[in-house]
């Protein structure tokens, strides 16, 4: 067992292919989870906003359950509990399913909050100039809602990059899991955990730059739309 800090080991593992592969897994796991979560989350948000109780009630129940229970418990139930019901999933399938279902509950509330933040007058103005419901959502409501959705969504992606580490409990070969495997072999606890922390910091910092650019883009689009008529006129000019 090594004694004290091992500079050689720390520097060697900064660019270790095994660790790098784990970081890549963390990235694609995050992207897949956020993509799937957005699809499910948008559907849940629209269901929650529906005037039909048979749509709103199940969506509310889903969000209540998945936001009210830990992701760790959900992953364990999916990976070890579902096989008892005859549904056996691989580690990757279980990790993706757990992350998507959990993230969808949070993204649904983000999308719903963004849509509800747009004043009703915007919708009324759009209808007054002949927009259909679909056109109103596409051209008027969603572009303005995105200004509020994007920052919160960006924070969710940042958090999800780190939350993927929880999938290590079901042996998902992501960054933290591979770090733990190397620790068991090399006994360099502090060095390897610091390497993992640096990778997480690099990934979240890179995403922060991307998020800022996206926020600036959506901030410009409707930055001067102070009234419903101005917003609708801006869309009519773009079409």
Phi and psi in degrees as a GROMACS rama.xvg file:
@    title "Ramachandran Plot"
@    xaxis  label "Phi"
@    yaxis  label "Psi"
@TYPE xy
-73.9848  149.153  UNK-2
-111.567  130.974  UNK-3
73.2523  -167.749  UNK-4
-79.6266  134.142  UNK-5
-110.521  94.8958  UNK-6
-63.1877  -39.8509  UNK-7
-62.2536  -45.5186  UNK-8
-65.1734  -41.1191  UNK-9
-60.2315  -48.5717  UNK-10
-67.7029  -36.7216  UNK-11
-62.9928  -40.5581  UNK-12
-84.5736  -5.97817  UNK-13
-62.6682  -33.6563  UNK-14
-120.795  29.4446  UNK-15
-71.364  128.183  UNK-16
-56.8511  -33.9228  UNK-17
-65.8636  -42.633  UNK-18
-69.8849  -42.8225  UNK-19
-58.5805  -41.1684  UNK-20
-62.9741  -37.966  UNK-21
-64.4442  -38.1885  UNK-22
-66.1924  -39.0527  UNK-23
-63.1192  -40.7087  UNK-24
-61.3783  -41.834  UNK-25
-59.3877  -40.7894  UNK-26
-65.3239  -50.6863  UNK-27
-70.8092  -29.3319  UNK-28
-64.8491  -40.7387  UNK-29
-64.7375  -46.8869  UNK-30
-62.8265  -43.5858  UNK-31
-65.8508  -40.6842  UNK-32
-67.9517  -40.0789  UNK-33
-72.2198  -35.0337  UNK-34
-66.138  -49.2435  UNK-35
-65.0244  -39.7237  UNK-36
-63.7475  -35.8763  UNK-37
-66.7828  -41.6245  UNK-38
-61.6468  -51.8458  UNK-39
-66.9857  -40.8247  UNK-40
-63.7301  -41.1447  UNK-41
-63.5705  -40.8627  UNK-42
-63.0491  -41.684  UNK-43
-65.324  -40.7722  UNK-44
-62.5472  -44.8108  UNK-45
-65.4744  -36.1519  UNK-46
-65.7577  -40.7738  UNK-47
-63.8672  -32.4833  UNK-48
-84.4926  -8.17291  UNK-49
-67.3135  146.666  UNK-50
-80.5243  -7.69181  UNK-51
-89.4635  119.821  UNK-52
-64.5102  -30.0306  UNK-53
-68.8277  -15.5695  UNK-54
-97.299  -44.4478  UNK-55
-68.4598  -40.698  UNK-56
-64.504  -49.4796  UNK-57
-61.5173  -37.3384  UNK-58
-64.6065  -42.4547  UNK-59
-63.3093  -40.5734  UNK-60
-64.587  -43.7121  UNK-61
-58.8883  -49.4975  UNK-62
-62.6418  -40.4468  UNK-63
-60.5981  -44.3931  UNK-64
-68.2247  -50.1725  UNK-65
-76.6494  -24.1097  UNK-66
-84.7182  -20.4804  UNK-67
-95.003  -3.93956  UNK-68
-123.876  147.911  UNK-69
-67.168  145.017  UNK-70
-59.0497  -36.5659  UNK-71
-58.0413  -45.3626  UNK-72
-65.1983  -41.0622  UNK-73
-61.9838  -42.7612  UNK-74
-63.397  -42.7384  UNK-75
-65.2412  -40.6249  UNK-76
-62.6884  -44.42  UNK-77
-64.9456  -44.3704  UNK-78
-79.9209  -37.6383  UNK-79
-109.069  -21.2374  UNK-80
-88.8429  -42.2883  UNK-81
-60.6734  -35.7365  UNK-82
-58.0435  -27.3527  UNK-83
-70.3649  -18.1948  UNK-84
-99.8429  7.34387  UNK-85
92.8564  5.77119  UNK-86
-115.004  100.254  UNK-87
-102.745  122.916  UNK-88
-113.16  150.682  UNK-89
-71.8212  172.531  UNK-90
-61.1468  -45.5636  UNK-91
-63.9222  -44.8974  UNK-92
-62.3992  -42.1656  UNK-93
-65.0438  -43.2041  UNK-94
-62.7976  -47.2494  UNK-95
-63.8644  -45.023  UNK-96
-62.1575  -45.1265  UNK-97
-62.8046  -45.6063  UNK-98
-65.5604  -42.7624  UNK-99
-64.8462  -48.2234  UNK-100
-63.1271  -39.5019  UNK-101
-70.5831  -46.4966  UNK-102
-65.8802  -34.2245  UNK-103
-59.281  -36.6505  UNK-104
-63.7738  -39.4276  UNK-105
-76.2774  -41.2032  UNK-106
-66.3884  -31.6454  UNK-107
-60.0061  -42.8095  UNK-108
-70.8868  -33.1991  UNK-109
-64.4955  -47.6106  UNK-110
-65.2218  -44.5418  UNK-111
-60.4887  -44.0807  UNK-112
-63.4079  -38.3604  UNK-113
-64.9735  -43.3716  UNK-114
-64.7681  -42.6326  UNK-115
-71.9788  -15.9864  UNK-116
-75.3925  -19.1362  UNK-117
-75.9409  123.539  UNK-118
-56.1823  145.445  UNK-119
-60.1858  -29.328  UNK-120
-58.7459  -29.5119  UNK-121
-63.2029  -44.7874  UNK-122
-65.8971  -43.0304  UNK-123
-63.0913  -40.0017  UNK-124
-65.858  -39.4477  UNK-125
-64.5251  -42.1191  UNK-126
-65.6857  -33.0308  UNK-127
-65.8442  -28.0333  UNK-128
-97.7947  10.3674  UNK-129
96.3643  12.7745  UNK-130
-73.1141  140.459  UNK-131
-77.6914  173.801  UNK-132
-62.1148  -43.047  UNK-133
-64.1193  -42.4059  UNK-134
-65.8877  -37.4  UNK-135
-63.0076  -44.0723  UNK-136
-66.1218  -41.8337  UNK-137
-72.694  -45.002  UNK-138
-97.062  -25.4826  UNK-139
-111.261  -57.1332  UNK-140
-71.9041  -54.8945  UNK-141
-64.4522  -42.5889  UNK-142
-58.2728  -37.5903  UNK-143
-76.7141  -36.5298  UNK-144
-65.6168  -31.2925  UNK-145
-61.7947  -28.8431  UNK-146
-61.3539  -30.7376  UNK-147
-94.0038  -29.8413  UNK-148
-71.8136  -42.9397  UNK-149
-56.3914  -49.7298  UNK-150
-59.6736  -43.4501  UNK-151
-69.5674  -38.5284  UNK-152
-63.1134  -40.92  UNK-153
-60.9272  -40.4395  UNK-154
-65.5934  -34.1482  UNK-155
-65.9663  -40.3247  UNK-156
-65.3111  -41.3517  UNK-157
-58.5896  -45.9162  UNK-158
-67.2365  -36.4006  UNK-159
-66.0494  -33.982  UNK-160
-55.4616  -37.2939  UNK-161
-86.9196  -32.5385  UNK-162
-66.1596  -26.0889  UNK-163
-57.4314  -20.6087  UNK-164
-62.8058  -23.0303  UNK-165
-65.4633  -26.8517  UNK-166
-67.0475  -9.27483  UNK-167
-63.9524  -21.7396  UNK-168
-68.9394  -21.4087  UNK-169
-106.438  21.4443  UNK-170
70.8245  26.2699  UNK-171
-68.1528  128.249  UNK-172
-81.0827  60.2687  UNK-173
-96.9772  -167.447  UNK-174
-59.0657  -50.1178  UNK-175
-65.676  -41.4945  UNK-176
-61.3627  -44.4666  UNK-177
-67.924  -33.309  UNK-178
-63.6579  -42.9489  UNK-179
-64.2477  -38.0692  UNK-180
-62.6336  -44.5881  UNK-181
-66.5215  -35.4392  UNK-182
-62.2042  -40.5549  UNK-183
-65.5723  -27.9751  UNK-184
-88.9304  -39.4837  UNK-185
-104.176  -14.5354  UNK-186
60.0679  27.2288  UNK-187
-104.688  80.0192  UNK-188
-67.7912  -57.9865  UNK-189
-64.3007  -42.9547  UNK-190
-60.7859  -47.3981  UNK-191
-73.5927  -36.3207  UNK-192
-66.5561  -34.2401  UNK-193
-67.73  -37.9771  UNK-194
-60.4823  -45.7937  UNK-195
-61.8367  -41.5997  UNK-196
-62.1783  -39.1157  UNK-197
-64.0193  -41.8468  UNK-198
-63.4945  -44.1113  UNK-199
-61.5761  -41.5194  UNK-200
-64.3407  -40.5822  UNK-201
-63.9553  -42.8928  UNK-202
-66.5661  -44.2009  UNK-203
-69.4126  -33.3134  UNK-204
-67.9773  -42.4903  UNK-205
-61.165  -42.6174  UNK-206
-64.9263  -34.7643  UNK-207
-59.3304  -40.2255  UNK-208
-64.8996  -43.0047  UNK-209
-63.1328  -44.2917  UNK-210
-60.4744  -40.9048  UNK-211
-62.3425  -40.5076  UNK-212
-65.7257  -41.2451  UNK-213
-64.5793  -42.1033  UNK-214
-62.8955  -41.0237  UNK-215
-64.0468  -38.5215  UNK-216
-61.9359  -50.0056  UNK-217
-74.8339  -23.6848  UNK-218
-69.7995  -30.9192  UNK-219
-76.7726  -34.387  UNK-220
-55.8968  -45.8581  UNK-221
-126.878  29.5174  UNK-222
-62.7936  -27.7592  UNK-223
-101.443  6.62319  UNK-224
-82.0855  82.1484  UNK-225
-88.357  -16.3746  UNK-226
-132.163  160.068  UNK-227
-57.2136  -41.8652  UNK-228
-65.6337  -41.723  UNK-229
-61.3215  -42.2884  UNK-230
-62.5922  -45.582  UNK-231
-66.0729  -42.8659  UNK-232
-60.73  -38.0147  UNK-233
-63.1629  -37.5907  UNK-234
-71.6527  -41.349  UNK-235
-62.6404  -34.3041  UNK-236
-69.3125  -29.8517  UNK-237
-79.3631  -23.1239  UNK-238
